[in-house]
């Protein structure tokens, strides 16, 4: 095919290539690879697949340092569309988290909605039925009308797509900080279950097998979404990127889901992949590149919803709700019948070839003929080593003694200020917009992680959470990366689940800035050390760079999605106070660290100092201990101490119970450090007298500190010297804070 005359819609020059986001060095490499000047369609294909968003060219070498196999993983990270974890009984959990940050800043409703749709397709292309969705969101402070608008529309987009599609949104997190003013973060996670014998692959094989496009028609929406929107900073031209946005249709996706799963079940699918970022370019080249085969594609056969689309537009469109499938030859009719049953398009557009080339015909002309492996990750796509330099600001933050406030006497106004802060206060207004109960698998507990029962293999369940604290990562990227993994593991352990694997979404600024790249490398180093120690390998995920503008650069935000396994759903633990008279304990250390705390940010307007210590051995012991305590029914509740420290942890336990409070009196409990310090690896637990002996036996066996700090009482909430109020007031302050700001 390379010998035949090539057709180019536009003459391609270096200037054209640079305008598509390629570098001069990349342009020269493409000329060397091809031995000729590429056509316009070909340079478009390289521009999207060699973009940061698709190729991970500035991150892949660092990502490869993470533990990407072992444990319960059934496929190594990056080998398929999503991670696959063995949960026993012949079943696996498929899960992944990805970003849709830049699209959500431009068009928040569709940006968030298509983020949910895209991650769901990654799940069911592997043959798994989606059973849960989560999210991790970051916005600027809510004193801005733009932030209020973005929050409303992002939440509407998430709820619209998830609710319409029929997947429960079971958990997530939301933080507010000035650094996200121009760059909100919208990280979407999806989880599915699959019979491991019926998983599908994203690799093409079988010369002569038909290549079929399934799902919605192709339009001009989303062209260059990966290369020009997701792989650059925001500037004066940002609004011009609006045409790169995709529009989602959750009802079409539901039909696509059912057709896809039925085809996989029928055993006729050789390989299948979602057309996400880079559209048909991505699916044809990646599926071919994995096995060294090629594809011969006739673009005139691609169903199009807009007239006179060029080959370039067809190949780069990111229209949603589409799949590319390689079907076993002779079984095409089964694929067509299944798709017809579900009312979706299914059209053969090509065949698998043995030459390794993706060859494209359009209107009788050969518009592209490229070696697939030269375009894709692990093949010819660039893999860069970027310069990394420790940020100058760290010398200032490290010299600041955040603990100088430790021994100050805390005031109740500080306590209520924290309780009503947008980061800590109830997100009920948001979560109530999500259907958390559809499919009836959600275990309705008030816990630190979401719990989903597995009807396929009762009495098992899984626990799910998303976690990150970007202030910690800003002050110490290594600690921040490690803490994100540890807090996620701690949260699933608090509901009684053994942490088994993570997915990650790494949100950072410009990788060409040496200080940003140093943050990135250090955060990954911390994540990797934590994952190795906790035996929670990385199943895959997403890197989102260029989250900055002229005015703001985001804090480094490594978001962790954690999966835990519960052998018996009857042993699930919740966080709220349970019984009047129960003793209240802190399990773990009693350190008083304020660096990076919500107290310093909110009450002193300081983001400074050193992030909290994270001792991975201490964390391992804590997780082992709480799991043994729950298994032996030696505790009645468990809640991780995080933002706001012990005082806010206790308040949340009271708020969740609605009618039970506490009286707290331990050494210096009214000091700022003790009340609001955010030292890691600590859990507040409660137990009655009958449980006390077993509690002490288990904690002594693990040689972990157990400190009694008070008792559960009815109605009142008293921390000696700090606050004396009632639970109903806590509920009012906590639940009304965000609605009052949003004027709801």
Beta strands, then each sheet from edge to edge (+ up, - down):
strand 1: 83-88
strand 2: 91-99
strand 3: 129-139
strand 4: 169-176
strand 5: 185-195
strand 6: 210-215
strand 7: 269-274
strand 8: 294-298
strand 9: 322-327
strand 10: 345-353
strand 11: 357-362
strand 12: 365-371
strand 13: 442-443
strand 14: 450-453
strand 15: 461-467
strand 16: 498-507
strand 17: 537-544
strand 18: 557-566
strand 19: 583-588
strand 20: 637-640
strand 21: 660-664
strand 22: 682-687
strand 23: 706-714
strand 24: 716-719
strand 25: 723-726
sheet 1: 1+ 2- 5+ 3- 4-
sheet 2: 7+ 9- 6+ 10- 8+ 11+ 12-
sheet 3: 13+ 14- 15+ 18- 16+ 17+
sheet 4: 20+ 22- 19+ 23- 21+ 24+ 25-
end
